Amino acid sequence: MAHTHDGIDWTERLVALRRADEVEAEFNGPVAERLVDSLTPGGSPPVVVDIGSGAGGMSAAFASALAARGGGRVVLADAVEELLAAAVELARSVAGDTVRVDGVGVDAADDGLPDALPAADLVWASRVVHHLPDQQKAIARLGRMLAPGGLLALCEGGLATRCLPWDLGIGEPGLQDRLIAAREAWFVRMRAEIPGSVRLPIGWTGALAAAGLTDTHSFSYLVDLPAPAPEPVRQSVVDWLAWMSGVGEDDLSESDRQVVQRLLDTDDEAYVGARDDVFVLGASTVHLGRKPA
Ligand SMILES: C[S@@+](CC[C@H](N)C(=O)[O-])C[C@H]1O[C@@H](n2cnc3c(N)ncnc32)[C@H](O)[C@@H]1O
């Protein structure tokens, strides 16, 4: 199986990624429909390739969208075997008879990537390009996977997800902002420590244009799950806090670390998963470019 470049244990992330997919499904579904609807009509059923498919939430959304529009093919591609297997299973569960679903183990930083996958009408790459050493080269590689007239959609950036009230009643108010700042500091280190890391100083639509794609533009969508939130959303908040505090650990103060420990302790009265004032609010941006027909 292929390998990743970022030092992250993605297998360990499966439960949290799956939970996020579940609670965000109502927002991701319309994005998949919008992208499928914007494909150039062709003679054969559309092929969608999901690079870095994670727990498969968007692959499943693409499979549903294609099934509702007469069928097609979804190919999931990821470097981590356990994630890929779970994601393929999820996508197949909604694909029906008219949509073919395949999984392919890949390293998206490998120049042979386009040879390992079918020519695509839509390449979807969500939050994976920033885990690759040379993002510009990676975008050009993804562009080479497109059939003429095909669409490359990069989901990157947006607004940092927020989940907590400003004053939690324990510790200093404003923990969430300090968590976001700590995560940003980690992200800079994560990028710098990827072997062969290259900076991308021109923004995502600029990078799509530099890869030879046309009609470059972006849109953003909200994930808005307000308080009081049902149990799965609260669990997703627990996952968010565990991830943010884990990657940001070195940049949090000792007192913030202690507060986080209490918030994550199911036996503590401060357990965040038992609060009725937590929520999920974030925005994701999709950057698009089309291969000339
Ligand atoms: C942050 S997750 C994003 C998952 C999903 N696309 C989403 O937006 O929720 C990153 C995904 O990229 C995969 N990944 C990381 N490096 C990769 C590489 N070099 N080649 C292929 N997949 C990779 C991870 O295994 C994981 O599934």
The ligand as an SDF file (V2000), in Angstrom:
LIG
                    3D

 27 29  0  0  0  0  0  0  0  0999 V2000
   -7.8720   15.3100    6.1400 C   0  0  0  0  0  0  0  0  0  0  0  0
   -8.2690   13.7470    5.4500 S   0  0  0  0  0  0  0  0  0  0  0  0
   -9.5420   14.2560    4.3200 C   0  0  0  0  0  0  0  0  0  0  0  0
  -10.5550   13.1840    4.0900 C   0  0  0  0  0  0  0  0  0  0  0  0
  -11.7260   13.6320    3.2140 C   0  0  0  0  0  0  0  0  0  0  0  0
  -11.3100   13.9460    1.8700 N   0  0  0  0  0  0  0  0  0  0  0  0
  -12.4080   14.8280    3.8510 C   0  0  0  0  0  0  0  0  0  0  0  0
  -12.3130   15.9440    3.3350 O   0  0  0  0  0  0  0  0  0  0  0  0
  -13.0370   14.6460    4.9020 O   0  0  0  0  0  0  0  0  0  0  0  0
   -6.8950   13.4180    4.3880 C   0  0  0  0  0  0  0  0  0  0  0  0
   -7.0380   12.1130    3.5920 C   0  0  0  0  0  0  0  0  0  0  0  0
   -5.9800   12.0670    2.6470 O   0  0  0  0  0  0  0  0  0  0  0  0
   -5.3240   10.8080    2.7180 C   0  0  0  0  0  0  0  0  0  0  0  0
   -3.9420   11.0260    2.3280 N   0  0  0  0  0  0  0  0  0  0  0  0
   -2.9640   11.6960    3.0030 C   0  0  0  0  0  0  0  0  0  0  0  0
   -1.8220   11.6820    2.2930 N   0  0  0  0  0  0  0  0  0  0  0  0
   -2.0890   11.0050    1.1450 C   0  0  0  0  0  0  0  0  0  0  0  0
   -1.3040   10.6620   -0.0010 C   0  0  0  0  0  0  0  0  0  0  0  0
   -0.0120   10.9990   -0.0940 N   0  0  0  0  0  0  0  0  0  0  0  0
   -1.9000    9.9760   -0.9980 N   0  0  0  0  0  0  0  0  0  0  0  0
   -3.2040    9.6160   -0.9130 C   0  0  0  0  0  0  0  0  0  0  0  0
   -3.9810    9.8890    0.1430 N   0  0  0  0  0  0  0  0  0  0  0  0
   -3.4260   10.5880    1.1550 C   0  0  0  0  0  0  0  0  0  0  0  0
   -5.5120   10.3710    4.1720 C   0  0  0  0  0  0  0  0  0  0  0  0
   -5.3710    8.9680    4.2910 O   0  0  0  0  0  0  0  0  0  0  0  0
   -6.9290   10.8600    4.4370 C   0  0  0  0  0  0  0  0  0  0  0  0
   -7.8730    9.9310    4.0100 O   0  0  0  0  0  0  0  0  0  0  0  0
  1  2  1  0
  2  3  1  0
  2 10  1  0
  3  4  1  0
  4  5  1  0
  5  6  1  0
  5  7  1  0
  7  8  2  0
  7  9  1  0
 10 11  1  0
 11 12  1  0
 11 26  1  0
 12 13  1  0
 13 14  1  0
 13 24  1  0
 14 15  1  0
 14 23  1  0
 15 16  2  0
 16 17  1  0
 17 18  1  0
 17 23  2  0
 18 19  1  0
 18 20  2  0
 20 21  1  0
 21 22  2  0
 22 23  1  0
 24 25  1  0
 24 26  1  0
 26 27  1  0
M  CHG  2   2   1   9  -1
M  END
$$$$
